[in-house]
Amino acid sequence: MRALIEKLVGCGTRLTLSSWSDPKRGAGCGRDQIVARFNEIAKDSGGKLQVLVDKFEMTAEADGGETGAAGKCVCDCSGQRPEAGEDGVSCFWAL
């Protein structure tokens, strides 16, 4: 957990209005670090954990109403928890 936090701190700001495409700084950098960690966990799940990035466009009034790219990490944990039933459970990490 400490290593992940240090990587997130290394991204500088994770403000929504920051860069979503810079691999070294901003919200996109933070998202990519989370995705990388979930992918490490997914390797040990036997295919039960699927990780993807849901990319979308957003507009922010604080940014002069300009439209920009954004994305959130989505993990599908179907079948991981018996109490979730056949539909499984989806857990979302949004940056």
NORFENVEN-V323512 format. One record per run of one state. SS is the DSSP state (H for helix, E for strand, C for the rest). FROM is the first residue (numbers start at 1). TO is the last residue. Records with the same first field share a line. If there is no record, write none. Layout:
SS: FROM-TO + FROM-TO
This chain:
C: 1-1 + 11-26 + 44-49 + 60-60 + 64-66 + 77-81 + 85-89 + 94-95
H: 2-10 + 27-43 + 61-63 + 82-84
E: 50-59 + 67-76 + 90-93
